[in-house]
């Protein structure tokens, strides 16, 4: 199966305040997310992947568990995966990478951005999916393996849910957690302010027409850790039994660091 590179991945993410960056995807030791092991940037190609009509597609939005964590995974039409894990309503990290499909399942590689450990670690990802029903698999780190399972959220098959209005958002980064109000205008404009930082941007529907927003957001503030920098990304809004949930993830363009958020209303 073809090993696609995290370094070639094109989808970014989200809306909130957080960590500082710098460095290059293929360099270990990039602060503040110093790589626990060298990132998977070797680019080896063993062929296969995605060929044949029986390949298992994992495209969609999936909701489930990964051990002690709540698990949310987005697999886009271009095979980018964003696997969020959270505890107590706070995002603690995201596994981000690229997958390919085969008749036996899906596999790929990328990075685990672990916020409590302030670590960026190269990982491999593998699993199986019953298309538009269920998925299960594993993320393999150098010293451990995390298994996950989830059910398909059919809202992915429709344009994104209306995000207009205000959201109470908890975002986490290498520098900690912040809670703030995010406002989304009817024109897709996004704004958020904390005592140290403000962010403005836009939400737009992806060309696939699926239930995912792209986001571009620029931050400003003398004490803002992303001051003057623009991030782009993915945001998913889904209906729950008690309201709506927003999940979002953001990385700097060099993919060295980022922040991850969960919002409700």
Rosetta blueprint (number, residue, H / E / L):
1 X L
2 X L
3 X L
4 X L
5 X L
6 X H
7 X H
8 X H
9 X L
10 X L
11 X L
12 X L
13 X L
14 X L
15 X L
16 X L
17 X L
18 X L
19 X L
20 X L
21 X L
22 X L
23 X L
24 X L
25 X L
26 X L
27 X L
28 X L
29 X L
30 X L
31 X L
32 X L
33 X L
34 X E
35 X E
36 X L
37 X L
38 X L
39 X L
40 X L
41 X L
42 X L
43 X L
44 X L
45 X L
46 X L
47 X L
48 X L
49 X L
50 X L
51 X L
52 X L
53 X L
54 X L
55 X L
56 X L
57 X L
58 X L
59 X L
60 X E
61 X E
62 X E
63 X E
64 X E
65 X E
66 X E
67 X L
68 X L
69 X E
70 X E
71 X E
72 X E
73 X E
74 X E
75 X E
76 X L
77 X L
78 X L
79 X L
80 X E
81 X E
82 X E
83 X E
84 X E
85 X E
86 X E
87 X E
88 X L
89 X L
90 X E
91 X E
92 X E
93 X E
94 X E
95 X E
96 X E
97 X E
98 X E
99 X E
100 X E
101 X E
102 X E
103 X L
104 X L
105 X E
106 X E
107 X E
108 X E
109 X E
110 X E
111 X E
112 X E
113 X E
114 X E
115 X L
116 X L
117 X L
118 X L
119 X E
120 X E
121 X E
122 X E
123 X E
124 X E
125 X E
126 X E
127 X E
128 X E
129 X E
130 X E
131 X L
132 X L
133 X L
134 X E
135 X E
136 X E
137 X E
138 X E
139 X E
140 X E
141 X L
142 X L
143 X L
144 X L
145 X E
146 X E
147 X E
148 X E
149 X E
150 X E
151 X E
152 X E
153 X L
154 X H
155 X H
156 X H
157 X H
158 X L
159 X L
160 X L
161 X L
162 X L
163 X L
164 X L
165 X E
166 X E
167 X E
168 X E
169 X E
170 X E
171 X E
172 X E
173 X E
174 X L
175 X L
176 X E
177 X E
178 X E
179 X E
180 X E
181 X E
182 X E
183 X E
184 X E
185 X L
186 X L
187 X L
188 X L
189 X E
190 X E
191 X E
192 X E
193 X E
194 X L
195 X L
196 X L
197 X L
198 X E
199 X E
200 X E
201 X E
202 X E
203 X E
204 X E
205 X E
206 X L
207 X L
208 X L
209 X L
210 X L
211 X L
212 X L
213 X E
214 X E
215 X E
216 X E
217 X E
218 X E
219 X E
220 X E
221 X L
222 X L
223 X L
224 X L
225 X L
226 X L
227 X E
228 X L
229 X L
230 X E
231 X E
232 X E
233 X E
234 X E
235 X E
236 X E
237 X E
238 X E
239 X E
240 X E
241 X L
242 X L
243 X E
244 X E
245 X E
246 X E
247 X E
248 X E
249 X E
250 X E
251 X E
252 X L
253 X L
254 X L
255 X L
256 X L
257 X L
258 X E
259 X E
260 X E
261 X E
262 X E
263 X E
264 X E
265 X L
